[in-house]
Amino acid sequence: MKAFDYHKPDSIDAAVALLTASENASVLAGGMTLVPTMKQRLATPDHIVDLSGIAGLSGVSMDGKMLVIGALTRHADVAASELVVEKLPALAALASRIGDQQVRHRGTIGGSIANNDPAADYPAAVMALGADIVTDRRSIPADEFFVDMFETALEPGEIVTSVRFALPDMAAYCKFGNPASRYALAGVFLARTGGTVRVAVTGAASAVFRAQDIEVALTENFEVSALERISIDASELMSDIHADAEYRAQLVMVMARRAVTLALSSG
């Protein structure tokens, strides 16, 4: 690991100043991606800006009808939150299956979505629920936030402070996870609000995406049978050592059907 300068600011303004003062600075939230990549010298920042000293960046609350989760809230705390379990149980269930116990007790929701790993779980929930990602300077709709593999709409020095979720009528998440990493080979999060259904897929492409054919079918008829003639175009999916594109296309539909069944049984 390359030597670096470590900073632990006590305010957002101080953190932003540190990040903008260097062309090669990285934010440390949970460190579940940053630290391993630094050990392998895939990332070699000169400065590390640890956000854990900044008050008010973690916790779960309600703001009117919006569920608000602080960016530094650990996965384990999202999973165990009585408020999340009551108001958005699909998100609590998702958080409970991220990685292993060590990852869940260190990784954060803000770090996960800012990193935007193509196989991460949270981006699917954020996208399907139409959440807003709040930063130190603006609010970014989920549909505009996730750009491509490890790329988001965040500008240099911009820091995620919270995620705001509108509550759906029903929601569910199902994934087929890699048995070693628990990352999704394909994961489907769906949310139904009134007469609208949003469906987001993770693990299958270079970034999370909305499955519009599935959304249209389920908006017309929210039943498993509505998906019988729907398929995913494998040419737009990725192949790697874990699964090829055709296999992922099949997995997406299997996970979608399971998610509908789970949503109906839970709703």
Buried (B, 14 or more C-beta within 10 A) or exposed (E): EEEBEEBBBEEBEBBBBBBEEBEEBBBBBBBBBBBEBBEEEEBEBEBBBBBBBBEEBBBBEEEEEBBBBBBBBBBBBBBBBEBBBEBBBBBBBBBBBBBEEEBBEBBBBBBBBBBBBBBBBBBBBBBBBBBBBBBEEEEBEBEEBBEEEEEBBBEEBBBBBBBBBBBBBBBBBBBBBBEEEBBBBBBBBBBBBEEEBBBBBBBBBBBBBBBEBBBEBBBEEBEBEBBEEBEBEBEEBBEEEBBEBEBBBBBBBBBBBBBBBBBBEEB
